[in-house]
Amino acid sequence: MAYVITSPCIDVQDQACVEVCPVDCIHFDEGEDRMLFINPDECIDCGACEPACPVTAIFAEDDVPGDAAEFKALNALWYEDKAGAREKVAAIKPA
């Protein structure tokens, strides 16, 4: 199981979660991405990121609210297809 970043992060990108992650599994490309993403293959499920998030955007995978379920796949997608992930973010919340 991994942690997942959801829609409240879009256009906020507070990096407090990055600072507390012990395995450096939270990423984004500055100037390119509108949110941060957690690599599900690298996340060790420690939970350090969740309380650090000032906008309550991070959830344990099993606790992601139903209306945010698409973010489970979206976080993983960014590590395989950044452009595809960016398109999905834009569709979820147009700029």
PDB file as gemmi writes it, atoms N, CA and C in Angstrom:
CRYST1    1.000    1.000    1.000  90.00  90.00  90.00 P 1                      
ATOM      1  N   MET A   1       0.849  -1.176   0.000  1.00  0.00           N  
ATOM      2  CA  MET A   1       0.000   0.000   0.000  1.00  0.00           C  
ATOM      3  C   MET A   1       0.895   1.240   0.000  1.00  0.00           C  
ATOM      4  N   ALA A   2       0.392   2.296  -0.592  1.00  0.00           N  
ATOM      5  CA  ALA A   2       1.129   3.553  -0.671  1.00  0.00           C  
ATOM      6  C   ALA A   2       0.216   4.697  -0.260  1.00  0.00           C  
ATOM      7  N   TYR A   3       0.785   5.837  -0.138  1.00  0.00           N  
ATOM      8  CA  TYR A   3      -0.002   7.049   0.084  1.00  0.00           C  
ATOM      9  C   TYR A   3      -0.272   7.698  -1.260  1.00  0.00           C  
ATOM     10  N   VAL A   4      -1.329   8.513  -1.316  1.00  0.00           N  
ATOM     11  CA  VAL A   4      -1.803   9.091  -2.568  1.00  0.00           C  
ATOM     12  C   VAL A   4      -2.057  10.571  -2.354  1.00  0.00           C  
ATOM     13  N   ILE A   5      -1.624  11.391  -3.294  1.00  0.00           N  
ATOM     14  CA  ILE A   5      -1.899  12.822  -3.255  1.00  0.00           C  
ATOM     15  C   ILE A   5      -3.114  13.086  -4.126  1.00  0.00           C  
ATOM     16  N   THR A   6      -4.065  13.869  -3.600  1.00  0.00           N  
ATOM     17  CA  THR A   6      -5.335  14.115  -4.284  1.00  0.00           C  
ATOM     18  C   THR A   6      -5.508  15.593  -4.642  1.00  0.00           C  
ATOM     19  N   SER A   7      -6.682  15.946  -5.110  1.00  0.00           N  
ATOM     20  CA  SER A   7      -6.966  17.254  -5.719  1.00  0.00           C  
ATOM     21  C   SER A   7      -6.651  18.496  -4.889  1.00  0.00           C  
ATOM     22  N   PRO A   8      -6.731  18.487  -3.559  1.00  0.00           N  
ATOM     23  CA  PRO A   8      -6.402  19.732  -2.859  1.00  0.00           C  
ATOM     24  C   PRO A   8      -4.977  20.232  -3.123  1.00  0.00           C  
ATOM     25  N   CYS A   9      -4.105  19.354  -3.601  1.00  0.00           N  
ATOM     26  CA  CYS A   9      -2.727  19.753  -3.917  1.00  0.00           C  
ATOM     27  C   CYS A   9      -2.639  20.556  -5.215  1.00  0.00           C  
ATOM     28  N   ILE A  10      -3.618  20.398  -6.098  1.00  0.00           N  
ATOM     29  CA  ILE A  10      -3.555  21.073  -7.394  1.00  0.00           C  
ATOM     30  C   ILE A  10      -3.469  22.582  -7.188  1.00  0.00           C  
ATOM     31  N   ASP A  11      -2.459  23.163  -7.779  1.00  0.00           N  
ATOM     32  CA  ASP A  11      -2.162  24.596  -7.738  1.00  0.00           C  
ATOM     33  C   ASP A  11      -1.715  25.094  -6.369  1.00  0.00           C  
ATOM     34  N   VAL A  12      -1.473  24.192  -5.426  1.00  0.00           N  
ATOM     35  CA  VAL A  12      -0.929  24.578  -4.121  1.00  0.00           C  
ATOM     36  C   VAL A  12       0.545  24.188  -4.046  1.00  0.00           C  
ATOM     37  N   GLN A  13       0.825  22.924  -4.243  1.00  0.00           N  
ATOM     38  CA  GLN A  13       2.172  22.372  -4.280  1.00  0.00           C  
ATOM     39  C   GLN A  13       3.043  22.748  -3.088  1.00  0.00           C  
ATOM     40  N   ASP A  14       2.464  22.797  -1.909  1.00  0.00           N  
ATOM     41  CA  ASP A  14       3.265  22.976  -0.709  1.00  0.00           C  
ATOM     42  C   ASP A  14       4.179  21.756  -0.603  1.00  0.00           C  
ATOM     43  N   GLN A  15       5.428  21.964  -0.329  1.00  0.00           N  
ATOM     44  CA  GLN A  15       6.380  20.860  -0.348  1.00  0.00           C  
ATOM     45  C   GLN A  15       6.759  20.347   1.041  1.00  0.00           C  
ATOM     46  N   ALA A  16       5.931  20.623   2.033  1.00  0.00           N  
ATOM     47  CA  ALA A  16       6.207  20.120   3.380  1.00  0.00           C  
ATOM     48  C   ALA A  16       6.286  18.599   3.381  1.00  0.00           C  
ATOM     49  N   CYS A  17       5.476  17.955   2.543  1.00  0.00           N  
ATOM     50  CA  CYS A  17       5.485  16.493   2.467  1.00  0.00           C  
ATOM     51  C   CYS A  17       6.813  15.972   1.927  1.00  0.00           C  
ATOM     52  N   VAL A  18       7.377  16.691   0.982  1.00  0.00           N  
ATOM     53  CA  VAL A  18       8.661  16.299   0.396  1.00  0.00           C  
ATOM     54  C   VAL A  18       9.751  16.334   1.462  1.00  0.00           C  
ATOM     55  N   GLU A  19       9.702  17.364   2.285  1.00  0.00           N  
ATOM     56  CA  GLU A  19      10.721  17.562   3.318  1.00  0.00           C  
ATOM     57  C   GLU A  19      10.726  16.459   4.361  1.00  0.00           C  
ATOM     58  N   VAL A  20       9.571  15.854   4.649  1.00  0.00           N  
ATOM     59  CA  VAL A  20       9.512  14.821   5.686  1.00  0.00           C  
ATOM     60  C   VAL A  20       9.588  13.397   5.150  1.00  0.00           C  
ATOM     61  N   CYS A  21       9.521  13.218   3.848  1.00  0.00           N  
ATOM     62  CA  CYS A  21       9.548  11.867   3.268  1.00  0.00           C  
ATOM     63  C   CYS A  21      10.942  11.249   3.422  1.00  0.00           C  
ATOM     64  N   PRO A  22      11.044  10.131   4.137  1.00  0.00           N  
ATOM     65  CA  PRO A  22      12.360   9.531   4.361  1.00  0.00           C  
ATOM     66  C   PRO A  22      12.941   8.797   3.155  1.00  0.00           C  
ATOM     67  N   VAL A  23      12.122   8.523   2.137  1.00  0.00           N  
ATOM     68  CA  VAL A  23      12.620   7.787   0.976  1.00  0.00           C  
ATOM     69  C   VAL A  23      12.560   8.598  -0.316  1.00  0.00           C  
ATOM     70  N   ASP A  24      12.251   9.880  -0.216  1.00  0.00           N  
ATOM     71  CA  ASP A  24      12.236  10.773  -1.380  1.00  0.00           C  
ATOM     72  C   ASP A  24      11.383  10.213  -2.520  1.00  0.00           C  
ATOM     73  N   CYS A  25      10.121   9.870  -2.196  1.00  0.00           N  
ATOM     74  CA  CYS A  25       9.245   9.292  -3.224  1.00  0.00           C  
ATOM     75  C   CYS A  25       8.172  10.266  -3.708  1.00  0.00           C  
ATOM     76  N   ILE A  26       8.270  11.547  -3.332  1.00  0.00           N  
ATOM     77  CA  ILE A  26       7.296  12.548  -3.751  1.00  0.00           C  
ATOM     78  C   ILE A  26       7.979  13.497  -4.721  1.00  0.00           C  
ATOM     79  N   HIS A  27       7.396  13.629  -5.921  1.00  0.00           N  
ATOM     80  CA  HIS A  27       8.056  14.392  -6.977  1.00  0.00           C  
ATOM     81  C   HIS A  27       7.088  15.280  -7.754  1.00  0.00           C  
ATOM     82  N   PHE A  28       7.663  16.201  -8.482  1.00  0.00           N  
ATOM     83  CA  PHE A  28       6.969  17.019  -9.480  1.00  0.00           C  
ATOM     84  C   PHE A  28       8.036  17.754 -10.255  1.00  0.00           C  
ATOM     85  N   ASP A  29       7.689  18.227 -11.426  1.00  0.00           N  
ATOM     86  CA  ASP A  29       8.611  19.029 -12.224  1.00  0.00           C  
ATOM     87  C   ASP A  29       8.171  20.481 -12.099  1.00  0.00           C  
ATOM     88  N   GLU A  30       8.994  21.275 -11.459  1.00  0.00           N  
ATOM     89  CA  GLU A  30       8.655  22.679 -11.241  1.00  0.00           C  
ATOM     90  C   GLU A  30       8.427  23.388 -12.568  1.00  0.00           C  
ATOM     91  N   GLY A  31       7.359  24.139 -12.644  1.00  0.00           N  
ATOM     92  CA  GLY A  31       7.009  24.846 -13.862  1.00  0.00           C  
ATOM     93  C   GLY A  31       6.229  24.006 -14.858  1.00  0.00           C  
ATOM     94  N   GLU A  32       6.162  22.719 -14.627  1.00  0.00           N  
ATOM     95  CA  GLU A  32       5.452  21.808 -15.526  1.00  0.00           C  
ATOM     96  C   GLU A  32       4.201  21.215 -14.874  1.00  0.00           C  
ATOM     97  N   ASP A  33       4.312  20.890 -13.581  1.00  0.00           N  
ATOM     98  CA  ASP A  33       3.230  20.195 -12.894  1.00  0.00           C  
ATOM     99  C   ASP A  33       2.464  21.128 -11.967  1.00  0.00           C  
ATOM    100  N   ARG A  34       1.189  20.830 -11.815  1.00  0.00           N  
ATOM    101  CA  ARG A  34       0.317  21.632 -10.954  1.00  0.00           C  
ATOM    102  C   ARG A  34       0.065  20.966  -9.610  1.00  0.00           C  
ATOM    103  N   MET A  35       0.627  19.774  -9.411  1.00  0.00           N  
ATOM    104  CA  MET A  35       0.502  19.073  -8.134  1.00  0.00           C  
ATOM    105  C   MET A  35       1.715  18.174  -7.954  1.00  0.00           C  
ATOM    106  N   LEU A  36       1.844  17.606  -6.776  1.00  0.00           N  
ATOM    107  CA  LEU A  36       2.904  16.658  -6.489  1.00  0.00           C  
ATOM    108  C   LEU A  36       2.363  15.244  -6.623  1.00  0.00           C  
ATOM    109  N   PHE A  37       3.260  14.276  -6.781  1.00  0.00           N  
ATOM    110  CA  PHE A  37       2.880  12.885  -6.994  1.00  0.00           C  
ATOM    111  C   PHE A  37       3.728  11.968  -6.128  1.00  0.00           C  
ATOM    112  N   ILE A  38       3.110  10.916  -5.599  1.00  0.00           N  
ATOM    113  CA  ILE A  38       3.827   9.916  -4.805  1.00  0.00           C  
ATOM    114  C   ILE A  38       4.040   8.675  -5.660  1.00  0.00           C  
ATOM    115  N   ASN A  39       5.286   8.209  -5.705  1.00  0.00           N  
ATOM    116  CA  ASN A  39       5.607   7.001  -6.451  1.00  0.00           C  
ATOM    117  C   ASN A  39       5.165   5.788  -5.632  1.00  0.00           C  
ATOM    118  N   PRO A  40       4.154   5.049  -6.093  1.00  0.00           N  
ATOM    119  CA  PRO A  40       3.648   3.922  -5.305  1.00  0.00           C  
ATOM    120  C   PRO A  40       4.650   2.780  -5.174  1.00  0.00           C  
ATOM    121  N   ASP A  41       5.621   2.721  -6.071  1.00  0.00           N  
ATOM    122  CA  ASP A  41       6.630   1.660  -5.991  1.00  0.00           C  
ATOM    123  C   ASP A  41       7.731   1.984  -4.989  1.00  0.00           C  
ATOM    124  N   GLU A  42       7.878   3.247  -4.640  1.00  0.00           N  
ATOM    125  CA  GLU A  42       8.920   3.664  -3.703  1.00  0.00           C  
ATOM    126  C   GLU A  42       8.388   3.990  -2.319  1.00  0.00           C  
ATOM    127  N   CYS A  43       7.103   4.311  -2.224  1.00  0.00           N  
ATOM    128  CA  CYS A  43       6.498   4.681  -0.946  1.00  0.00           C  
ATOM    129  C   CYS A  43       6.575   3.493   0.015  1.00  0.00           C  
ATOM    130  N   ILE A  44       7.041   3.766   1.239  1.00  0.00           N  
ATOM    131  CA  ILE A  44       7.172   2.697   2.238  1.00  0.00           C  
ATOM    132  C   ILE A  44       6.013   2.710   3.236  1.00  0.00           C  
ATOM    133  N   ASP A  45       4.996   3.506   2.958  1.00  0.00           N  
ATOM    134  CA  ASP A  45       3.793   3.543   3.779  1.00  0.00           C  
ATOM    135  C   ASP A  45       4.079   3.979   5.213  1.00  0.00           C  
ATOM    136  N   CYS A  46       5.013   4.914   5.377  1.00  0.00           N  
ATOM    137  CA  CYS A  46       5.357   5.364   6.724  1.00  0.00           C  
ATOM    138  C   CYS A  46       4.356   6.379   7.260  1.00  0.00           C  
ATOM    139  N   GLY A  47       3.689   7.113   6.355  1.00  0.00           N  
ATOM    140  CA  GLY A  47       2.685   8.073   6.771  1.00  0.00           C  
ATOM    141  C   GLY A  47       3.211   9.425   7.191  1.00  0.00           C  
ATOM    142  N   ALA A  48       4.501   9.675   7.085  1.00  0.00           N  
ATOM    143  CA  ALA A  48       5.067  10.959   7.513  1.00  0.00           C  
ATOM    144  C   ALA A  48       4.512  12.130   6.718  1.00  0.00           C  
ATOM    145  N   CYS A  49       4.168  11.903   5.478  1.00  0.00           N  
ATOM    146  CA  CYS A  49       3.692  12.971   4.604  1.00  0.00           C  
ATOM    147  C   CYS A  49       2.285  13.453   4.942  1.00  0.00           C  
ATOM    148  N   GLU A  50       1.450  12.552   5.402  1.00  0.00           N  
ATOM    149  CA  GLU A  50       0.035  12.882   5.610  1.00  0.00           C  
ATOM    150  C   GLU A  50      -0.170  14.050   6.579  1.00  0.00           C  
ATOM    151  N   PRO A  51       0.392  14.022   7.788  1.00  0.00           N  
ATOM    152  CA  PRO A  51       0.167  15.151   8.696  1.00  0.00           C  
ATOM    153  C   PRO A  51       0.916  16.414   8.278  1.00  0.00           C  
ATOM    154  N   ALA A  52       1.923  16.287   7.426  1.00  0.00           N  
ATOM    155  CA  ALA A  52       2.688  17.455   6.976  1.00  0.00           C  
ATOM    156  C   ALA A  52       1.942  18.273   5.936  1.00  0.00           C  
ATOM    157  N   CYS A  53       0.961  17.686   5.283  1.00  0.00           N  
ATOM    158  CA  CYS A  53       0.228  18.365   4.214  1.00  0.00           C  
ATOM    159  C   CYS A  53      -0.727  19.402   4.795  1.00  0.00           C  
ATOM    160  N   PRO A  54      -0.552  20.679   4.446  1.00  0.00           N  
ATOM    161  CA  PRO A  54      -1.410  21.723   5.019  1.00  0.00           C  
ATOM    162  C   PRO A  54      -2.814  21.789   4.411  1.00  0.00           C  
ATOM    163  N   VAL A  55      -3.043  21.066   3.308  1.00  0.00           N  
ATOM    164  CA  VAL A  55      -4.356  21.117   2.653  1.00  0.00           C  
ATOM    165  C   VAL A  55      -5.086  19.766   2.675  1.00  0.00           C  
ATOM    166  N   THR A  56      -4.612  18.849   3.472  1.00  0.00           N  
ATOM    167  CA  THR A  56      -5.230  17.529   3.625  1.00  0.00           C  
ATOM    168  C   THR A  56      -5.450  16.853   2.267  1.00  0.00           C  
ATOM    169  N   ALA A  57      -4.391  16.808   1.486  1.00  0.00           N  
ATOM    170  CA  ALA A  57      -4.462  16.204   0.152  1.00  0.00           C  
ATOM    171  C   ALA A  57      -3.930  14.774   0.118  1.00  0.00           C  
ATOM    172  N   ILE A  58      -3.313  14.315   1.200  1.00  0.00           N  
ATOM    173  CA  ILE A  58      -2.644  13.010   1.194  1.00  0.00           C  
ATOM    174  C   ILE A  58      -3.415  12.021   2.055  1.00  0.00           C  
ATOM    175  N   PHE A  59      -3.634  10.839   1.466  1.00  0.00           N  
ATOM    176  CA  PHE A  59      -4.365   9.778   2.145  1.00  0.00           C  
ATOM    177  C   PHE A  59      -3.643   8.451   1.945  1.00  0.00           C  
ATOM    178  N   ALA A  60      -3.787   7.552   2.918  1.00  0.00           N  
ATOM    179  CA  ALA A  60      -3.372   6.170   2.697  1.00  0.00           C  
ATOM    180  C   ALA A  60      -4.233   5.637   1.561  1.00  0.00           C  
ATOM    181  N   GLU A  61      -3.672   4.786   0.735  1.00  0.00           N  
ATOM    182  CA  GLU A  61      -4.383   4.292  -0.446  1.00  0.00           C  
ATOM    183  C   GLU A  61      -5.771   3.750  -0.107  1.00  0.00           C  
ATOM    184  N   ASP A  62      -5.896   3.026   0.969  1.00  0.00           N  
ATOM    185  CA  ASP A  62      -7.190   2.455   1.353  1.00  0.00           C  
ATOM    186  C   ASP A  62      -8.164   3.484   1.904  1.00  0.00           C  
ATOM    187  N   ASP A  63      -7.663   4.677   2.235  1.00  0.00           N  
ATOM    188  CA  ASP A  63      -8.503   5.720   2.826  1.00  0.00           C  
ATOM    189  C   ASP A  63      -8.839   6.855   1.863  1.00  0.00           C  
ATOM    190  N   VAL A  64      -8.423   6.730   0.603  1.00  0.00           N  
ATOM    191  CA  VAL A  64      -8.732   7.782  -0.370  1.00  0.00           C  
ATOM    192  C   VAL A  64     -10.245   7.874  -0.518  1.00  0.00           C  
ATOM    193  N   PRO A  65     -10.817   9.073  -0.373  1.00  0.00           N  
ATOM    194  CA  PRO A  65     -12.270   9.207  -0.526  1.00  0.00           C  
ATOM    195  C   PRO A  65     -12.725   8.723  -1.902  1.00  0.00           C  
ATOM    196  N   GLY A  66     -13.932   8.204  -1.962  1.00  0.00           N  
ATOM    197  CA  GLY A  66     -14.464   7.652  -3.206  1.00  0.00           C  
ATOM    198  C   GLY A  66     -14.437   8.613  -4.369  1.00  0.00           C  
ATOM    199  N   ASP A  67     -14.697   9.894  -4.098  1.00  0.00           N  
ATOM    200  CA  ASP A  67     -14.707  10.859  -5.192  1.00  0.00           C  
ATOM    201  C   ASP A  67     -13.303  11.245  -5.653  1.00  0.00           C  
ATOM    202  N   ALA A  68     -12.284  10.701  -4.995  1.00  0.00           N  
ATOM    203  CA  ALA A  68     -10.894  10.971  -5.378  1.00  0.00           C  
ATOM    204  C   ALA A  68     -10.165   9.702  -5.811  1.00  0.00           C  
ATOM    205  N   ALA A  69     -10.896   8.633  -6.019  1.00  0.00           N  
ATOM    206  CA  ALA A  69     -10.296   7.341  -6.347  1.00  0.00           C  
ATOM    207  C   ALA A  69      -9.385   7.399  -7.573  1.00  0.00           C  
ATOM    208  N   GLU A  70      -9.702   8.270  -8.540  1.00  0.00           N  
ATOM    209  CA  GLU A  70      -8.887   8.359  -9.756  1.00  0.00           C  
ATOM    210  C   GLU A  70      -7.455   8.792  -9.469  1.00  0.00           C  
ATOM    211  N   PHE A  71      -7.212   9.394  -8.313  1.00  0.00           N  
ATOM    212  CA  PHE A  71      -5.867   9.855  -7.980  1.00  0.00           C  
ATOM    213  C   PHE A  71      -4.922   8.710  -7.643  1.00  0.00           C  
ATOM    214  N   LYS A  72      -5.456   7.549  -7.308  1.00  0.00           N  
ATOM    215  CA  LYS A  72      -4.597   6.380  -7.083  1.00  0.00           C  
ATOM    216  C   LYS A  72      -3.828   6.073  -8.366  1.00  0.00           C  
ATOM    217  N   ALA A  73      -4.536   5.983  -9.459  1.00  0.00           N  
ATOM    218  CA  ALA A  73      -3.905   5.703 -10.749  1.00  0.00           C  
ATOM    219  C   ALA A  73      -3.126   6.911 -11.263  1.00  0.00           C  
ATOM    220  N   LEU A  74      -3.611   8.097 -10.983  1.00  0.00           N  
ATOM    221  CA  LEU A  74      -2.964   9.312 -11.474  1.00  0.00           C  
ATOM    222  C   LEU A  74      -1.568   9.475 -10.886  1.00  0.00           C  
ATOM    223  N   ASN A  75      -1.403   9.199  -9.596  1.00  0.00           N  
ATOM    224  CA  ASN A  75      -0.077   9.303  -8.997  1.00  0.00           C  
ATOM    225  C   ASN A  75       0.895   8.342  -9.685  1.00  0.00           C  
ATOM    226  N   ALA A  76       0.474   7.115  -9.910  1.00  0.00           N  
ATOM    227  CA  ALA A  76       1.331   6.126 -10.578  1.00  0.00           C  
ATOM    228  C   ALA A  76       1.598   6.510 -12.026  1.00  0.00           C  
ATOM    229  N   LEU A  77       0.596   7.055 -12.706  1.00  0.00           N  
ATOM    230  CA  LEU A  77       0.741   7.420 -14.107  1.00  0.00           C  
ATOM    231  C   LEU A  77       1.874   8.413 -14.325  1.00  0.00           C  
ATOM    232  N   TRP A  78       2.033   9.361 -13.429  1.00  0.00           N  
ATOM    233  CA  TRP A  78       3.059  10.393 -13.601  1.00  0.00           C  
ATOM    234  C   TRP A  78       4.449   9.778 -13.771  1.00  0.00           C  
ATOM    235  N   TYR A  79       4.697   8.661 -13.159  1.00  0.00           N  
ATOM    236  CA  TYR A  79       6.006   8.007 -13.233  1.00  0.00           C  
ATOM    237  C   TYR A  79       6.184   7.214 -14.520  1.00  0.00           C  
ATOM    238  N   GLU A  80       5.112   7.042 -15.285  1.00  0.00           N  
ATOM    239  CA  GLU A  80       5.173   6.332 -16.561  1.00  0.00           C  
ATOM    240  C   GLU A  80       4.926   7.258 -17.744  1.00  0.00           C  
ATOM    241  N   ASP A  81       4.069   8.263 -17.550  1.00  0.00           N  
ATOM    242  CA  ASP A  81       3.652   9.145 -18.643  1.00  0.00           C  
ATOM    243  C   ASP A  81       3.307  10.521 -18.067  1.00  0.00           C  
ATOM    244  N   LYS A  82       4.319  11.344 -17.892  1.00  0.00           N  
ATOM    245  CA  LYS A  82       4.110  12.655 -17.270  1.00  0.00           C  
ATOM    246  C   LYS A  82       3.103  13.499 -18.047  1.00  0.00           C  
ATOM    247  N   ALA A  83       3.190  13.489 -19.356  1.00  0.00           N  
ATOM    248  CA  ALA A  83       2.264  14.285 -20.173  1.00  0.00           C  
ATOM    249  C   ALA A  83       0.828  13.799 -19.972  1.00  0.00           C  
ATOM    250  N   GLY A  84       0.645  12.505 -19.922  1.00  0.00           N  
ATOM    251  CA  GLY A  84      -0.682  11.944 -19.703  1.00  0.00           C  
ATOM    252  C   GLY A  84      -1.230  12.331 -18.335  1.00  0.00           C  
ATOM    253  N   ALA A  85      -0.383  12.309 -17.330  1.00  0.00           N  
ATOM    254  CA  ALA A  85      -0.802  12.708 -15.983  1.00  0.00           C  
ATOM    255  C   ALA A  85      -1.178  14.186 -15.958  1.00  0.00           C  
ATOM    256  N   ARG A  86      -0.396  15.004 -16.642  1.00  0.00           N  
ATOM    257  CA  ARG A  86      -0.690  16.445 -16.683  1.00  0.00           C  
ATOM    258  C   ARG A  86      -2.021  16.717 -17.378  1.00  0.00           C  
ATOM    259  N   GLU A  87      -2.314  15.965 -18.427  1.00  0.00           N  
ATOM    260  CA  GLU A  87      -3.606  16.110 -19.122  1.00  0.00           C  
ATOM    261  C   GLU A  87      -4.764  15.749 -18.188  1.00  0.00           C  
ATOM    262  N   LYS A  88      -4.585  14.687 -17.399  1.00  0.00           N  
ATOM    263  CA  LYS A  88      -5.651  14.299 -16.480  1.00  0.00           C  
ATOM    264  C   LYS A  88      -5.863  15.351 -15.399  1.00  0.00           C  
ATOM    265  N   VAL A  89      -4.787  15.926 -14.888  1.00  0.00           N  
ATOM    266  CA  VAL A  89      -4.911  16.994 -13.891  1.00  0.00           C  
ATOM    267  C   VAL A  89      -5.668  18.171 -14.498  1.00  0.00           C  
ATOM    268  N   ALA A  90      -5.332  18.530 -15.722  1.00  0.00           N  
ATOM    269  CA  ALA A  90      -6.008  19.651 -16.390  1.00  0.00           C  
ATOM    270  C   ALA A  90      -7.497  19.362 -16.604  1.00  0.00           C  
ATOM    271  N   ALA A  91      -7.832  18.110 -16.868  1.00  0.00           N  
ATOM    272  CA  ALA A  91      -9.228  17.742 -17.048  1.00  0.00           C  
ATOM    273  C   ALA A  91      -9.990  17.783 -15.720  1.00  0.00           C  
ATOM    274  N   ILE A  92      -9.307  17.421 -14.638  1.00  0.00           N  
ATOM    275  CA  ILE A  92      -9.941  17.427 -13.319  1.00  0.00           C  
ATOM    276  C   ILE A  92     -10.175  18.853 -12.847  1.00  0.00           C  
ATOM    277  N   LYS A  93      -9.171  19.702 -13.041  1.00  0.00           N  
ATOM    278  CA  LYS A  93      -9.272  21.091 -12.589  1.00  0.00           C  
ATOM    279  C   LYS A  93      -8.638  21.992 -13.645  1.00  0.00           C  
ATOM    280  N   PRO A  94      -9.432  22.466 -14.587  1.00  0.00           N  
ATOM    281  CA  PRO A  94      -8.885  23.338 -15.637  1.00  0.00           C  
ATOM    282  C   PRO A  94      -8.203  24.567 -15.035  1.00  0.00           C  
ATOM    283  N   ALA A  95      -7.131  24.978 -15.678  1.00  0.00           N  
ATOM    284  CA  ALA A  95      -6.354  26.125 -15.173  1.00  0.00           C  
ATOM    285  C   ALA A  95      -7.093  27.429 -15.344  1.00  0.00           C  
TER     286      ALA A  95                                                      
END                                                                             
